[in-house]
Amino acid sequence: MRKQGGGNREAERTVADTTLRKIFDSGLANDNTNVRIRDSSLHVVVYGNWYQDCILKYLDDKVESFTWQDNENLYVNVK
């Protein structure tokens, strides 16, 4: 018998392992998406499109959380 909440731990582990690369690989960003990388205080560190060097240098950083808006905006909070 499976304990309740066991699936939640799996989801938490998966979120904890998320990187910007994994978000991009999921297809959430396209060439028109405005990406904002923010620090833990929610200050924008860098802004641009997914393919720009200033964004690409964060590809393998761990993501704390992110928000995608259907108006081509992606906000990523890095750890």
Backbone as JSON, one array per atom type, in Angstrom:
{
  "sequence": "MRKQGGGNREAERTVADTTLRKIFDSGLANDNTNVRIRDSSLHVVVYGNWYQDCILKYLDDKVESFTWQDNENLYVNVK",
  "N": [[0.84, -1.18, 0.0], [0.53, 2.19, -0.81], [1.78, 5.13, 0.73], [0.02, 8.11, 1.56], [0.84, 11.22, 0.13], [3.31, 10.51, -0.76], [3.77, 10.96, -3.45], [3.99, 13.71, -3.46], [6.5, 14.27, -2.36], [8.12, 13.38, -4.41], [7.48, 15.23, -6.41], [8.45, 17.56, -5.2], [11.17, 17.0, -5.15], [11.71, 16.91, -7.87], [11.14, 19.57, -8.65], [13.1, 20.86, -7.17], [15.34, 20.1, -8.56], [15.25, 21.5, -10.9], [16.47, 23.35, -13.65], [17.38, 26.25, -15.57], [17.89, 25.4, -18.14], [16.31, 23.08, -18.33], [13.78, 24.21, -18.22], [13.75, 25.68, -20.61], [14.05, 23.54, -22.4], [11.57, 22.4, -22.13], [9.92, 23.81, -23.76], [8.64, 26.16, -23.08], [9.65, 28.65, -23.64], [10.15, 30.75, -26.45], [11.56, 32.27, -29.42], [10.53, 34.82, -29.14], [10.05, 35.23, -26.5], [10.36, 37.06, -23.54], [12.77, 36.93, -21.18], [13.32, 37.07, -17.77], [15.7, 37.01, -15.37], [15.83, 36.57, -11.97], [17.04, 37.41, -8.67], [17.17, 36.04, -5.28], [15.87, 38.01, -3.88], [14.04, 38.93, -5.61], [14.92, 40.82, -7.41], [15.6, 41.94, -10.65], [18.16, 40.47, -12.39], [19.16, 40.01, -14.9], [18.0, 40.54, -18.25], [16.42, 39.47, -21.2], [16.3, 37.66, -24.37], [15.93, 34.08, -24.75], [18.12, 33.06, -26.15], [20.24, 34.78, -25.91], [23.53, 35.65, -24.8], [23.73, 36.72, -22.2], [21.59, 35.56, -20.87], [21.98, 32.84, -21.37], [24.18, 32.17, -19.81], [23.13, 31.42, -17.41], [22.06, 28.92, -17.69], [22.51, 26.39, -16.37], [22.03, 26.91, -13.75], [20.4, 26.43, -10.61], [16.9, 26.54, -10.21], [14.68, 28.33, -8.23], [12.0, 29.05, -8.39], [9.53, 29.72, -10.95], [7.7, 31.77, -13.26], [5.47, 31.75, -15.89], [4.03, 33.7, -18.38], [1.34, 34.16, -20.64], [1.77, 36.25, -22.34], [4.22, 36.23, -23.48], [6.24, 36.4, -21.49], [8.67, 35.34, -19.21], [9.53, 34.68, -15.99], [12.17, 33.96, -13.96], [13.34, 32.72, -10.98], [16.35, 32.4, -9.52], [18.43, 30.33, -7.45]],
  "CA": [[0.0, 0.0, 0.0], [1.31, 3.42, -0.93], [1.43, 6.16, 1.69], [-0.41, 9.38, 0.99], [1.87, 12.26, 0.16], [4.55, 10.03, -1.36], [3.93, 11.65, -4.72], [4.39, 15.1, -3.22], [7.94, 14.32, -2.19], [8.71, 13.24, -5.74], [7.3, 16.52, -7.08], [9.36, 18.51, -4.6], [12.52, 16.66, -5.6], [11.81, 17.3, -9.27], [11.22, 21.04, -8.69], [14.39, 21.24, -6.62], [16.36, 19.8, -9.55], [14.98, 22.25, -12.12], [17.42, 24.35, -14.1], [16.87, 27.06, -16.67], [17.99, 24.55, -19.32], [15.13, 22.2, -18.35], [12.61, 25.04, -18.56], [13.83, 25.95, -22.05], [13.81, 22.28, -23.1], [10.14, 22.07, -22.05], [9.23, 24.55, -24.8], [7.93, 27.34, -22.55], [10.22, 29.88, -24.21], [10.48, 30.75, -27.88], [12.41, 33.41, -29.78], [9.89, 36.08, -28.77], [9.84, 35.27, -25.05], [11.21, 37.93, -22.73], [13.19, 36.18, -20.0], [13.88, 37.88, -16.69], [16.32, 36.22, -14.32], [15.78, 37.35, -10.73], [17.72, 36.82, -7.52], [16.26, 35.62, -4.21], [15.1, 39.18, -3.43], [13.19, 39.24, -6.76], [15.49, 41.88, -8.23], [16.0, 41.46, -11.97], [19.6, 40.43, -12.56], [19.4, 40.1, -16.33], [16.77, 40.52, -19.05], [16.69, 39.28, -22.63], [15.7, 36.49, -25.0], [16.57, 32.85, -24.29], [19.33, 32.75, -26.91], [21.27, 35.78, -25.69], [24.59, 35.2, -23.9], [23.47, 37.14, -20.82], [20.64, 34.58, -20.33], [22.55, 31.5, -21.49], [25.14, 31.87, -18.75], [22.37, 30.89, -16.27], [21.41, 27.67, -18.12], [22.64, 25.28, -15.43], [21.74, 27.36, -12.38], [19.2, 25.86, -10.0], [15.76, 27.46, -10.21], [13.84, 28.26, -7.04], [10.63, 29.08, -8.9], [9.4, 30.49, -12.18], [6.35, 32.12, -13.7], [5.36, 31.97, -17.33], [2.81, 34.41, -18.74], [1.04, 33.94, -22.06], [2.14, 37.44, -23.13], [5.64, 36.04, -23.83], [7.14, 36.78, -20.4], [9.09, 34.26, -18.33], [10.26, 35.17, -14.83], [12.86, 32.83, -13.35], [14.03, 33.06, -9.74], [17.45, 31.46, -9.31], [18.88, 30.18, -6.05]],
  "C": [[0.89, 1.25, 0.0], [0.82, 4.46, 0.08], [0.96, 7.42, 0.96], [0.74, 10.38, 1.11], [3.17, 11.81, -0.46], [4.83, 10.7, -2.69], [4.39, 13.08, -4.56], [5.89, 15.22, -3.04], [8.64, 14.2, -3.53], [8.62, 14.57, -6.49], [8.26, 17.55, -6.51], [10.79, 18.25, -5.05], [12.72, 17.13, -7.04], [11.93, 18.82, -9.4], [12.58, 21.49, -8.2], [15.51, 21.02, -7.63], [16.19, 20.59, -10.85], [16.08, 23.27, -12.39], [16.77, 25.15, -15.22], [16.89, 26.25, -17.96], [16.74, 23.65, -19.44], [13.87, 22.98, -18.69], [12.61, 25.32, -20.06], [13.54, 24.69, -22.85], [12.34, 21.89, -23.11], [9.33, 22.8, -23.12], [8.47, 25.78, -24.33], [8.44, 28.65, -23.15], [10.46, 29.7, -25.69], [11.3, 32.01, -28.17], [11.83, 34.76, -29.37], [9.71, 36.25, -27.26], [10.86, 36.18, -24.38], [11.5, 37.19, -21.43], [13.81, 37.15, -19.0], [14.42, 36.93, -15.63], [16.37, 37.1, -13.08], [16.53, 36.63, -9.62], [16.7, 36.49, -6.43], [15.44, 36.77, -3.63], [14.15, 39.69, -4.52], [13.65, 40.46, -7.56], [15.92, 41.27, -9.56], [17.52, 41.59, -12.11], [19.96, 40.62, -14.02], [18.08, 39.91, -17.07], [17.16, 40.32, -20.51], [15.91, 38.1, -23.18], [16.52, 35.26, -24.63], [17.91, 32.59, -24.94], [20.47, 33.74, -26.69], [22.27, 35.3, -24.62], [24.31, 35.55, -22.44], [22.49, 36.19, -20.12], [21.28, 33.19, -20.31], [23.55, 31.17, -20.38], [24.46, 31.33, -17.49], [21.74, 29.52, -16.55], [21.42, 26.57, -17.06], [22.46, 25.69, -13.97], [20.45, 26.71, -11.89], [18.12, 26.94, -9.92], [14.95, 27.25, -8.93], [12.38, 28.21, -7.44], [10.63, 29.85, -10.22], [7.94, 30.72, -12.49], [6.39, 32.38, -15.19], [4.02, 32.64, -17.58], [2.59, 34.27, -20.24], [1.27, 35.18, -22.92], [3.64, 37.44, -23.4], [6.6, 36.54, -22.77], [7.4, 35.56, -19.53], [9.95, 34.87, -17.23], [10.86, 33.97, -14.13], [13.62, 33.33, -12.12], [15.08, 32.0, -9.49], [17.85, 31.45, -7.84], [20.2, 30.87, -5.85]]
}
